Amino acid sequence: MLSADNQQGRSIKVFMLNPNYILGFVDGEGTFHIAIYKDSQMKYGIKIIPEFHVSQRQNNKKVLEGLEGYFSCGYIRNQADT
């Protein structure tokens, strides 16, 4: 685990994950999804949205934060937010 400074100057703990751990974890807990929507504003009339999802219980949030940091994208949403 490493720490980094955020914009307010507080130290944030960053959970660093091993790529092999990520591979195994995602194989068991992750899903890939491709959504296709009709959208007349798009060049070919459709919008394609590739998505990657990983679900965990609240007490495993550090793993999700580690994935978010590793890939430098995404967001974490609580199930209550859906």
Backbone torsions as a table, in degrees:
resi	resn	phi	psi	omega
1	MET	NA	134.1	178.3
2	LEU	-115.1	166.5	174.1
3	SER	-121.6	152.4	179.0
4	ALA	-140.7	159.1	178.5
5	ASP	-95.1	135.8	174.6
6	ASN	-93.9	-175.6	-174.3
7	GLN	-66.8	-23.4	179.4
8	GLN	-88.0	0.3	177.0
9	GLY	87.9	1.0	177.5
10	ARG	-82.2	150.9	177.4
11	SER	-82.6	134.0	179.1
12	ILE	-116.8	134.2	176.0
13	LYS	-81.2	126.7	179.5
14	VAL	-110.0	121.0	-178.4
15	PHE	-86.0	107.7	-177.2
16	MET	-88.9	127.3	-177.6
17	LEU	-107.8	144.3	175.3
18	ASN	-76.6	135.8	-179.8
19	PRO	-56.2	-34.1	178.4
20	ASN	-68.9	-36.0	175.4
21	TYR	-63.9	-43.8	179.9
22	ILE	-60.0	-43.7	-179.9
23	LEU	-58.2	-48.8	180.0
24	GLY	-68.0	-40.6	-179.3
25	PHE	-62.7	-47.9	-178.5
26	VAL	-66.9	-34.7	177.8
27	ASP	-59.7	-36.2	-179.3
28	GLY	-91.5	-30.2	-170.8
29	GLU	-119.2	-6.0	-173.6
30	GLY	-106.9	159.8	174.4
31	THR	-139.4	149.3	172.0
32	PHE	-109.0	142.5	-176.9
33	HIS	-142.5	137.5	174.9
34	ILE	-121.6	116.0	178.1
35	ALA	-96.8	136.6	178.7
36	ILE	-124.8	122.2	-177.4
37	TYR	-124.1	147.1	169.5
38	LYS	-73.9	133.0	180.0
39	ASP	-151.1	105.1	-176.1
40	SER	-64.8	-16.7	179.8
41	GLN	-82.4	-12.1	178.9
42	MET	-85.5	154.4	-175.4
43	LYS	-53.9	-44.8	-178.4
44	TYR	-104.5	11.6	175.8
45	GLY	81.3	6.4	177.2
46	ILE	-135.5	155.2	175.5
47	LYS	-120.1	129.4	179.7
48	ILE	-112.3	124.9	-178.2
49	ILE	-122.6	103.9	175.0
50	PRO	-79.5	137.3	-178.7
51	GLU	-134.2	151.0	176.0
52	PHE	-129.4	127.1	-176.5
53	HIS	-123.5	141.4	170.7
54	VAL	-135.0	130.7	179.6
55	SER	-114.5	141.6	177.5
56	GLN	-149.4	161.7	173.1
57	ARG	-74.4	161.1	-177.5
58	GLN	-55.1	-36.2	-177.4
59	ASN	-72.7	-7.7	175.5
60	ASN	-107.2	23.1	-176.7
61	LYS	-60.2	-31.1	-179.8
62	LYS	-59.6	-35.7	178.3
63	VAL	-65.2	-43.5	178.2
64	LEU	-63.4	-40.4	177.1
65	GLU	-63.3	-37.2	176.6
66	GLY	-64.2	-41.4	176.9
67	LEU	-64.7	-43.1	179.0
68	GLU	-60.4	-42.0	178.2
69	GLY	-70.2	-39.6	-179.0
70	TYR	-62.0	-45.5	-178.0
71	PHE	-87.9	-8.3	-179.5
72	SER	54.1	39.9	176.7
73	CYS	-163.4	172.0	176.2
74	GLY	93.5	-174.3	178.6
75	TYR	-155.0	161.0	178.6
76	ILE	-110.7	127.6	-177.8
77	ARG	-123.9	134.3	175.0
78	ASN	-73.7	146.4	-179.8
79	GLN	-58.9	-31.6	179.3
80	ALA	-65.9	-18.8	-179.9
81	ASP	-78.5	-10.8	-175.3
82	THR	-82.8	NA	NA
